[in-house]
Amino acid sequence: MKLDRMDGMKRTHYCGTLTKNEIDQEVVVCGWVQRQRDLGALIFVDLRDRTGIVQLAFDDNTDREIFDKAFALRSEFVVMAKGKVRMRSSVNTEIPTGEIEIEVNTLKLLGQSLTPPFEIVENSNAKEDLRLKYRYLDLRRSDLQKNILTRHKIAKVTRDYFDENGFIELETPTLIKSTPEGARDYLVPSRIHKGSFFALPQSPQMYKQLLMLSGFDRYMQLARCYRDEDLRADRQPEFTQIDLEMSFVERDDVFAIAEGYVKRLFKEVLNVEIPTPLPRMRYDDAMNDYGSDKPDTRFDMKIKDISDIVANCGFGVFADTIKNGGTVRAICAKNAVNTYTRKEIDKLTEEAKGIGAKGLAFIRWVEDTPTCSFSKFMTEDEMSAILERTGAEKGDVVFIVANKKALTLSVLGALRLTVAKRLDIIPQNQYNFLWITEFPFFEYNEETENWDAMHHPFTSPLDECIPYLESNPEKVYANAYDLVLNGVELSSGSIRITDPELQAQMFRALGLSDQEAEQKFGFLTGAFRYGAPPHGGMGIGLDRLCMIMTGSDSLRDVIAFPKVATSAELMSGAPGAVDDIQLKDLAIAITAEKEKTEN
């Protein structure tokens, strides 16, 4: 078929915006053919754009040439149609435009389409790899388009809110110096400075601190960040961060700005009221109660410590664990006996072993008397005490893990989520925000037998902990905080170090020599000597925020052109090989492939 020209014809309305108010008006719409229905003397075409679908009608009154053109239309053809809006004879209540249709008098074919590799419909059953290969087609699906449009609205509200609160949007460099920030850097070789490399920023951390020193006391940016790390559903190698920093503030000032933002955002985008101030929880309490520093508080099932009850019991697994410095803890799954049969408990035990547990003990209360895998080793008083401590009743199942404290909490934290999903007790359309505060500054690395920093080296310790920086690292807590939503870490932030002497002390505590610290961070620490205001801030994950607010299961559903688990972009084929001339310009030789060939 020959394509038509627009010839000055202009769109007057989007498809999904037409209503009964346009009855008898002549309109022009453009879009893609969702489907064509040939009923002989009648042809109906569902025309789709990003706002929705409207029905085009062709009948005995239609010019024959236009009718024949409509007969030849197929899915995903691009058309422009002009005609008069009229009431439909049969109403379609499933779409907003279901009461009206357009009686077409002009039809232009602007583009033809091959048969798509999958149907362009909501909730497509096509394999994700296929949809990502043809992402430009996948993005035509209305559910994905709604997600991307919601993301646009979130970004707009974000900019409006921070602008109204005195923040200045400033861009920081994309090509920066490589500095240790916890993940691998993406490196960019320099053609001019051969043998030297830029890095793509994992965050704008040092630049936003320098902006505070420069007098821009309230900074924000929708910043692109890059981390070369293994992927999962809520992680991408490149992502967007709502980055902010404030001068002359303390922690509560940062909290107030962030809380005002989420309250405004959820009201404007979802019409959901978020009560503020948001609840707060110390890191140690989060780990002890939920086994996670990003707990999902939409359901209960807290972890209970039963170590004191079983310390001297006859069950060697429990007693020996405690004698060796470990702990015994439990969760109670309410009304779970029908779901967690012995067979299902065996499956859960394998899951527990897969994440580090040696086993999973349980109490299952079906009849009047509860049964368990270790009852013959326990006294009646000990069993009663466990049931009372865990809040167990008839119909419940108690799961128990015995091991080192960190591992026990981690395993039970993961099982808590698995069990809650299996029991379907996590409320939907509920948004539980939570501040996690007072993080440990260091964590002990058993492999290296050293204390490693849990945060970037510019995070300030709590004032009362400074004397322990070099002598008792386990006693040092950071003036750092995370914002958690429904078990997802949305944001990390801290009050920063601005005292050059304290910063030097921090580097020493992290095992950096003066020479190493100067080489890696000298440009920033040198700036601190020219009048650094107290400052702090945070970075909120825009992609994760969009994922939760749209009810999506993966970050890929809220990013236009995402990467897969191997960090590849299937549509364009990135990353790809480059030719020898480009490599020569950069003074780079690739040896890995040659070594494979030789071997």
N, C-alpha and C positions, 0 to 999 in steps of 0.2 A: 504493500500500500504506500502511496505517496504521502509524505508528510506535508502538513499545512504550515503556513506562516501565521503569526498572530495578527499581523496587519493592523496594528494599533488598538486591537481589542484588549481591554484591561479588566482584571478581576475586580469585582465589586464586593464580594462576600467570600468568607471561608465556608467550606461545606457544612461544618458542624455548628455554625452560628445562626443558620437560618431558622426562623420560627414562623408562627401564624401571623406575626406582625408584618411579614413581607408578602402576604397573599396579594395576588394581582400585580405585584411589582416585577419588573424585568431585571434579572440579575445575571451576573457572569461568574462562574466558578471554574476552578482548575484543580486537577489532581490526577490520581492514579485509579484505574479501574479495579475495584475490589472483586466484582463479578458481574457477568452479563447474563440475563435470563431472557431467552427467546421463547415467546409464547405464541408465535405465528404472527397474528395481527398486532401484537404488542411486544415491545422490547423494553425491559427495565435494566438500567445500569446503576450499580452502586458505586458512587464516586467518593474517593477517600483523600483527605489531606490531613494535616497534623491536628486539626480540630475535631475531626469525626467524619461521618458518612452522610451523604444526601442521595436520594434516589432521582435519577434522570428518567423521564418517560418519553417514549416514542410510540405513536399510534397511527391510525388512519389519517389523521389530520397533519401528520408530519410530512414535510417535503421528502419525495422518494429518494433523492440522493443522500439526504441526511439519514433516512431510515436505513438505507443499505450500508452506510458508513457505520452506523450503530451496530448493525448485524455482524460486522467484521471485527468488532472490538473484542479483545481478550484481556485476561488478567494482567495487570501492571502496565497496560498501555497508558500513555500520558495524554490527557485530553483537556480541552477548554470548551465549555458549553455555555450558551446564552439561552435564556428562556424565561417564561413567566412562572412564578410560584403559584401553586394551587393546592387544594386539599387532596389528600390521598383517599382513594375509595376504600382501601383496607389499611387501617392504622397498624404500625409496627411499634409496639410499646417498649421494645428493647433498645431503641436508640432515641436520642433527644429530638432528632428531626423526623421522627416516625409518623407525624401527622401531616406532613407536607411532601411535595415532590416538585420537580421543575419540568414543565412542558417545554421541551427543547425546540428551538427554531434555528439555532446555529451550532454546529459541532465542528471543532477543529482537532485533528489528530496531530499532536506535537511530538510524539515519540512512541516507537513500538518496543516490545519486550519479548525476549526469549521466554520459554516456560521456566519460571523460577525453580531452583533446586529444592525449595520447600515452600509450603503455603504461607502467605503473609497473613497470619492470624494471631490473635492474642493467645498466650499460654501455649506456644508452639511445642509440639512433641518432637520436632527435629533435633538431632544430636547437636550439642552445643558447639563442637568443633566445626561442624558444617555451617552453622549459623555465623560463627566468628569468621570463617573463611569468606563468607558473603555478608560481612557486617553491614555494608551499605543497604542490603535488602532487609536484614534483620532489624535495622533501625527504623524501617517503615512500619513495623508492628506497633499498634497503638499503645500496648502496655509499656514497651520500652520508651516510646516517645513521651508518654506521661511522666516516666521517671526522669528523663532528661529535662523536660519542661519544669518539673518540680525542682530539679537541681538549679536551673536558671533562677527560679523564684527565690530559693534559699540564698544564692549568691547575691541577688539584688537586695534582699532584706538585710543581709550581712553588711553590705557596703553602706546602706542607708543608716543602719543602727550605729555603726562605729563612727561614721561621719557626723551624725547628730551628737555624739558624745566626745567630739573633739579629737578624734584620731585622724592621722594623716596617712594616706595610702602611698607607700614608697616601695619601689622595686629594688631588690638586691641582686647581685650578680648571679648568673648561672654557671659561669666558668670561674672556679675558685681554687684556692690552695687545698690540697688534701690534708685533712686533720683527722685524728682518731675520734669517732663519734659513736662507736658501738657496732655499726654494720660495715660491710665492705663498701668502698666508694666505687662509683662508676668513673673510670679514668678516661681523659680525653688527651691524646698526644698533641704536643705543640709542634707545628711545622717550622716555626721560626727558632724556637729554643729546643733544638733537637735533643732528645733524651730526657726532656722534662715534660711534666704532665699537669694539666688542669684536672680538677675533680668536679663532678656535678654535685650540688649541695644536698646533703642529707637533711638539712634544715638551714634556715637563715640565721642560726643562733648568734654567731659572732658579729655579723653585720648589724643585726638589730640592736645588740648591745652597744656597738659603736655609734648607732644613730641616737641612742640615749645620751652618750657622751657628747654628741654633736648638737644637742639642744632640742631635738624633735621629741618632745617628752611623751607623745602618744603616737605610736606607730602601729599600722596594721597592713596586711598584705594577703591576698589569696596566692600563696607561694607554692610554686612547683618544687617538689622534693624528690630525691632519687636515692634508693638504697638497693644494693646488689645482695639480696638475701632470698632465701627460699620462700615461696609464695603459699598462701592459703586463701580461704574464702574472703577474709577481711584484710588482705594485704596485696599490694601491687608494687612493682619496682619503681614506678613513678606515680606520685599521688599529689593531691592538693591539700594544703594546710591553711586554715584560717589563723594566721600568725599575728600575734600582738605583743607589745611591750609597753610598759608604762614607767615613767620616772616619778620619784618622790612618793612612793607607795609602799605599803606593807601588804601582807598576804590577803587580808580581808578586803582591801581595795580592789585587788585583782578578782577576787571572788564576786564582789558586787557587780562589776562590769560584766563578767561571764554569765552570772545569773540573770541580769537584765536582758542579756542577749538571747539566752535560750527561752526565756519567758516571752519575749517579743516574737522570736522566730516561730515557735510552736503555735502561738495564737494566730499569726498572720498566714502561715502556710497550711496548718492543719485545723485551725480553730480549736485548739486544745489548750486549756489553762494549766500551766505548770506552777504549782505553789512554791513560793520562795519565802525565806532562804532555803536553799537545798540542804538536805541532811549531810552530816559529816561523820566519818568513821576513821579511826586510826588504823594504820597498816596492820599492826599486830592484831587488832581486834578482827579485822577483815579476814586475815589468814586463819586465826583460831576458830572463828564462827563459820566461815564459808570456804576455807581452803583456797582462796583466790584473792589477788589484789584488785580484781575487777568483778566483784560479786554481783550476781543477778539477784536482787532483793524483791523481785515480784512474787516469789514464793518463799516459804519458811525453810524447813529442813536444815536447821543449823547443826554443825558438828559439835558433838559433846565429848568431853574428855572423861574417860572412865578409868584412867590409869590407877587412881587411888583405890578404886573398888577391886581391881583384879591384880594388884601388885603382889599379893601373897596367895593367889588362888592356885588350884591344882593343875590348871591348864598351862603347860610349859611354854607354849608360844607366847602367851600374854606375860607371864611372870618373868621369863628370860629376857624378853624385849625390854621390860622396864629396868631390870637389873643391869642391862647393858647400855642404859642411858636413853632408851627409846620411849615411845609413848603408845597408848592404845586409845583409839577414838572411834566414834560411831555416828551414824546418821539413822534417823527413823523415817521410813517411808510409810505415810499414813494410808490406810485402806488399800494396801498393795498385795495382799496375799493371793488374790485371784490373778493378778498380772504376773507376779513373781513366784511362779511354780519352781520346783527344784530344777527343772530343765532350764528355765530362764535365769535362775541364780547361777547355774553353771556357766552360762554365757557371760554373765556379768563378772564372774570370777576370772574368766579368761581375759576380759577387757582390763580388769584391775592388774593382772599379771603383766599385760602388755604395756602398762605405763609404770611398772616398777614394783608393784606389790608382790610379796611372796605368796599371798593367798588372800581369801576373803571369808571371814567368819560371819555367821548370820544367826538371827533368831527369827523364827516364823511363827506367828501366833494365829493359828487357824481354829483350833478347838479351845476348850476352856483353859487348857494349860499350854503355854508356848513350848515349841520344840526348837532345838538348836543343834548345831554341829559339834558343840563342846560341852553339853549339859552334864555329862557324867563326871566331868572334872570340877564342877562348880557346886558350891553349897546353895541351899535355898535362899539364904540371906543375900548372897552375892548376886544371884539371878534377879531377885526382887529389886536390889539396888540399881542394877543396870537398867531394868525396865522403868524404874522411877526416874532415873537420871535422863534417859532418852525420851521420856514421855510416851512410851509404847503402850498400846492398848490392843485388845482383840481386833484382828483384821490387819494389823500392821506388820511390817518386816523391818528388822534392824540389821544394818550392815556394819561390820567392824573390821578395822585395819590396824595391825600392829607393826611398827617399824620406827625408823628414825623420824623425828618430829616433822622435818621439812617434807620428807617423802610421804608420810602418812597424810598430812594436810593436803598435799597436792593431789594424791590419789582420791581421797574422799571428796575434794572439791570437784574433780572431774566426774566421779560417779554420781554426785549430787545432781549435776546437770543431765547426765544420761538418764537417771531414774525419773527426774521430773518430766523430761520429754516423753519418756515411755508411758508415764502415768497421765500425760496430757494435763498437767496442773499449772502450767505457766500461762498467766493471763495474757491475752492478745490485746492490742490497742491500749496498752498501759505503758506509761513512760516513767520509770524509776531512775531519777538522777541521784548521784551520790558523789560527794567529795571524799577521796582517800588522802589522808594527811599523815605527816610524821613517818615518812619512809626511812628505813635504815639507810645510812650513807654508804656503807660497805656491805658486801656479802663475801663469805669465805669460800674460796675455791679449793676444794679438797685435792684436785689433781696437781695444782701448782703449790698448794699450801701457802697461798697468799690471800690477802684481802683485796678484792676488786671493787672498783667504784660502781654503784648501781645507777649513777647519773652522770651527765657531762661534768667536766671538772670545774665549771663556773657556778655550780649550784652551791648556795650558801648552807653551811650547817646551822642548826639551831644554836643560839648564842651559848646556852648552858652546856653544849656538847664540845665546844671548841677546845677546852683543855685536854680532851681525850683523843684528839685527831691522830697523834702519832704514837700514843701509849696504849690506848684501849679502843681500837676501831669499832668493836662490837657495841660500844656505848654511844656511838655517834649517830644522831638522827638528822635528816636533811630538812631544810625549809622548802620542801618540794610537795607537790600535790598532783593528783590525777582527777579528772572528771570522768565518771563512769555512767553509762546509760544502758540499762537492761543487760548487764554483764559484758558490755563492750567498752573498752578503753577509748574514750573520745578525745582525750586531751592529756598532755603532760605539761607541767610548768614548775617554776620555782622562783624564789627570790634569789638574785644573783650576788656573787661576791664582787665587791668593788674596792676592797682594801688590798693594795698590792702585796703587803706583807702576809696577810691571810691567804691570798692566792698562791704565793710562793710556798707557804706551809702546806697548802692543799696538794700542790704538785709533788712535794716531798712525800706526803702521806700516800700518794698514788704510785710512788716508786720512780718518779721522773727526776732525773738530774737537772741542775740549773741549766746546763747546756741544752738538754733535750727540750725542756720547757721553753727556752728562748727560741729554739729552732722552730718548734711547732706553733707556739702561741705568742711569740714576742711582740708582734704588731698589736695584739689586743692588750696584753699586760702592760706594754709601754704606754698605751693610751690611758690606762687607769691612773697614771701618774700626772695627768693633766686635768684633774678635777672631775671625778666620776660621781654622778648623782646616784643615790640608792634607786634601784629599779628591779622590776620583775615582770614576768609575763607568762605566756603559754602558747601552745599551738593546738588548735582543734582540728581533727581530721574531717575535712569536708566530705570526702567520699564515704566514710563510715557513717557520718551524720545523715547523708542522703540515703544510704542503704537502710537505716533504721526507719527514717521518716516515710520512705516509700514502701516499707514492708518487704524489701527484697532479701533474697537469701545470699546474694553474693555482690561484691563490689563491681563485678563485671556488668551487672544490670543497671548501674548508674553512671557508667563511664562510656563515652561514645565509642572509643576504639581501645579496648582493654588488652592486656597481655594474658596469656595462659600460664599454667604452673611452671613451665620451663622458661618463662620471661619472653617468650616469642610472641609476635603479633602475626596471627595466621593470615590475615587478609593481604598484607603487603609482603610477607615473608621476612620481615625483620626479626633478628639481625641477619645480615647477609655478608657474603664475601666482598672484598674490594680488590681492585686490580693492582698489579705490581707497581705501576707508576705512582699510585696514591701512597703505597707503602714506602716506596723509595723516598718520596717527598718528606715523609715523616721519620725516615731513618729507622724503620721497623722491619724486622724479618720474622716471619711466622715459622716456628720450628715444630710445633705440635703435630701437624698433619704430616710433615716430612718424616718425623720419627715413627709415626704409625706405619707409613709406607715402607720404611727401611726394615721395620720389625716384621 
